[in-house]
Amino acid sequence: MTNHTYPALHSSRIQASVHHNTNTDFSLRNSLQAFTLSMDLMPGGVNSPVRAFKSVGGQPIVIDSVKGSRMWDITLITIRKMICETNELCRFKTKILIMHCAMEIMAWLLFSVVLATLAETMKKGTSVGAPCLLENTLAEMVISAVPSIEMIRSVNSGTEACMGALRLARAFTGKQKIIKFEGCSHAMLILFLLRQLTSNTLTALFNDILAIEKLFENHKGEIAALILEPAVGNSGFIVPKLEFLDTIRKIIKENNALLIFDEVMTGFQLSYGGAQEYFGIVPDLKTLGNIIVSGLPVGAYGGRRNIMKMADTLSGNPLAMAAGIEAQKLIKEAGTYEYLDEVTGELVQGILQVGKRSGHSFDLAKFASFYRGMLEQGVYFASSQFEAGFTSLAHTTEDIKMTIAAAERVLRQIG
């Protein structure tokens, strides 16, 4: 990928899971039974609201296992997982119903080397409650990869990373107000920001420079930080306009505030150094999600040394650190991002062409029908039309072809 060619990002990788159903008797009977039971055990029957299928209707799938680009539900229906969606990694523009599909999978966790490392580490214990050498090793790898990070703090999730970064920004600047953009959820942090600290949370539309200038004028000397996703992935896929991030960087510096990049979704995806490397903008603080440890429950935030020395909270679970070290080795190998771009381009262009041939344009109302149709074809997308997605190293050209073929069948059926 070439730096500063924002429009070429289109939506760079897709996040969805494609499952090719090799069982012609497609049935979710076992999933229905399990989900019915879970309704009495967990709010909504799930631990992440989007998994309840409220946006698409129908019966949620309960997964038994995953391996490579496939996963199996508890009825043992084989599903080819593909990642198709619109996030740091979909080359969708913003004009087709397919573009709003997502799934959350880190392919590297499926690689045997990571699994073997986890198995060996587990023999030494799952948590130590004290420093471990693995923390140093992973921290060094992330710091070497990300231009803005001089020190890093590991936490337990992307949400916690964003919360930690905001607390740190307030402590460092001595100010309380935070600017965020509408549509940027920052994991589940949006609930905290809007419900708990409404008076100190200022909002603007993404790509609206004039709105940002006005907020800094109206709240002179009160704003601690601006937090944003460099490329928005939870409201469809929104690419920053040319000069937007650069202008934001200048405004924040002039007002002695901090710029926080939420790269829970884009970190190590747009490029090895994340969105900040891709766009050439260096934030003061940056947050990362479980991509750094192959999908295990971990997050991190880091930035300038003088800021990070005030950081609090803790994590550093040895299992997550060990997985992270192996994952970093894998994604740093030559050709990784070129391959991801290639398979993503094939997938996005293929689906766009299928959409044109079948006469479909961007239509959110049709997404539920499309989603359920793809599910019956063995293709599993995240059950929200607004999230972004990612392709992975586990996805093959055959996976891409099968996904495109499934999409064409479904789009012709729903009319």
Secondary structure, DSSP 4 states (H G I P E B T S, - for coil): --TT-GGGGTTBBB--B------SS---HHHHHHHHHHTTTSGGGSSSGGGG-TTT-SPPP-EEEEETTEEEETT--EEE----SSSTBB---S-SGGGS-B----GGGGSHHHHHHHHHHHTT-S--SS--HHHHHHHHHHHHH-TT-SEEEEESSHHHHHHHHHHHHHHHHS--EEEEETT--TTTHHHHHHHH-GGGEEEE-TT-HHHHHHHHHHTTTTEEEEEE-SSB-SSS-BPPPTTHHHHHHHHHHHTT-EEEEEETTTTTTSSTTHHHHHHT---SEEEE-GGGGTTSS-EEEEE-HHHHTT-------HHHHHHHHHHHHHHTSTTHHHHHHHHHHHHHHHHHHHHHHTT----GGGHHHHHHHHHHTT-B-BS-TT--B---TT--HHHHHHHHHHHHHHHHHH-
